[in-house]
Amino acid sequence: QEGYRLIDVNNDTTTEPYYSEWNRATYTINQLYERTKWVSRRATTESSCADTGSNFPLGNGTVVGQGQSFAMGSNSQYIVRAVFNLKKVGSPTGNVVAKLYAHTGTFGTSSTPTGAAVATSENVSLTTLTTSYQSVEFQFTTPLEAVAATNYVIAVEYGGGGVSDYIDVQGLATTG
């Protein structure tokens, strides 16, 4: 069985989190090995905004978050990482983080995040950024099982900086 599972592997009445459970009576060791390779591969990414374009400022004293709405398909999936194209302007300091929110508004027209973040990534130090766009990966230490057929908003957030020391997020302007 696949998916995030809580299993008491050492019979101490405390469950530990695992991503799968295999019955050796059903599968051969070779099948387990091949499946392990497949499960641990780099996840297929679905880009909801592959277009590149305008610089969207972040942490410039006015804007603290830039985001993208997305719709889950017909299956629930765990969200374990997000990738944004970022670059620094000036010399911003501190950390940037990605957050996942519930969605409100009309999807694709007036999408906005609502409520508290339902998942937050690990911090990424701004010392890793350059003045050219680069893909920055944000890891969610506690994966969120995103519900099938549900809309969400993923945002990158940075509250520091100011008018001359901030981050630019790459993307194409849309209405929602």
N, C-alpha and C positions, 0 to 999 in steps of 0.2 A: 504494500500500500504506500502510495506517495502522498506528499503534502506534509506540512508542519505537524508533527505528532509528539505527544507526551508519552514516554515509555519508561517504565521502571525496569531498567536493564539489569540492575544488581539486586533486585528484590529487597530494597531497604525501605519500602513504602513511600519513597520520594520519586516522583517522575522527573525525567530529564528531557529537554527538547531535542528532537531529531527530525530530519526531513524525510525519512522513509523507514519502513519496516519490511524486512524480507524474510520469507519462510524458506529455509534451505531444503525442505522436503518438496517444495514446489519448483524451485529454480536451481539450475546448476551454478557452480562457482563462476563459470565463464559468462553465463547470462548476467550474474550479479556484477561482474567486472565491467562488461559492456554497458550495462545500465548505469553504473556508477560514473563511467566516463561521460555518458550522455547527460546525466543529471548535473554533473559538476562543470559542464562546459559553460562558456560565457553565454549568458542569457541572450536570447534574441530580443532586440530592442524594437519598440514600436515608436516611431517618431511622429508626434502629433503636430510638429512644426519644423519641418526640415528646411524650410526657406531661411535664407540668411539675408540680412539687410541692416536696418537701422540700429544704432547704438541706443540701448535703453539704460539710462543711468540708475544706479543703485547705491544708496548711502551717501547721496549728494546733499544732505541736509533737508531734503523734501521727500524723496522716495525711499522707502525702506524695504520694498519687496517688488519683484517682478515675477509673473507667473504665467502658466499655460493651463487651460482646461483640457480635460481629456475624458473620453467615455470608455468604460470597460466593455469588453466584448461579452459574448454569451457565457463565458466561464470566469469564475473567481480566480484571481491570481495574487500571489504575494508580491508586494513591491519591496525590493531589497536595495535598489539603487536608482539614482537619477543623474542625468548628465546635462550640464549647461555649458555653453560657450561663453567664457568670461575673459576680460582683460582689465588691467588696472589703469587708472588715469591718475597721475600724480603719485603720491605715496600713501595709499590707505593702509591702515594697520588693523590688527585684530583678526577676527574670524568671520566667515560667511557660512550659512547653513541652508539646507533645503527643508521645506515643510510641506506636508500633504494636508489638504483641507477638504471638507465637504463642499459641495457646489451649490450655489443658488443662482437665480436668474435664468434666462433662456439660453440654453447651450448654443454656443456659436454666435450669439448676438450680444448678450449682456452677462456673460459668465463672470462670477466673482466668488471668492472664497467666503465661507461663513463659519462662525464658531471658532473654537480653539483648534489648533492643529491636531489631527488624528495620528500623525507620525512625524518625528523630527529626526533628521540625519545627524551624523557626527559632524563636529565643526571641521571646516577646512581653513587652514591658515592662509591669510592673504600673502604671506611671503612666497607662496608657490606660484603666484600670478606674475605674468609679464605684461608688457605693453602691446602685445599681439594676442589675438583671440586664441584660446586653447580650450580643449574639452576638459572640464573639471567634473570628476565623479564624486557624488555624495552617497555614502553608505548609510542605510537605515539599520541600526543595530538590532532593533526589534521590528522585524518585517510586519507590514500590515497586510492582512488578507483583504484586498479590495473586492468588493461585492460585484458580482456579474450585473451587467446592464445598469450600472450606476455611474454618474458623472462625478468627477473630482477636479480639484485644482492643485497643481504642484507649483510651488513658488521657491525662489531663491531669495534669501533675506540677509540684509546687512544694514545695521543701524548706525554704524560709525561714519567716519569720513567727514566730508563737508563739501563746499562748493568747488574746491580744487583737488581733493583727494577722495576718489570714489571708485566704483567698479562700473564697467559697461557690460550689459548682457546683450548677446547677439540674437536677433530674431526679426521677424516681419510683423509689422503692425497690422492688427485686425480689429474688428469691432467687438469681439467677444472674448 
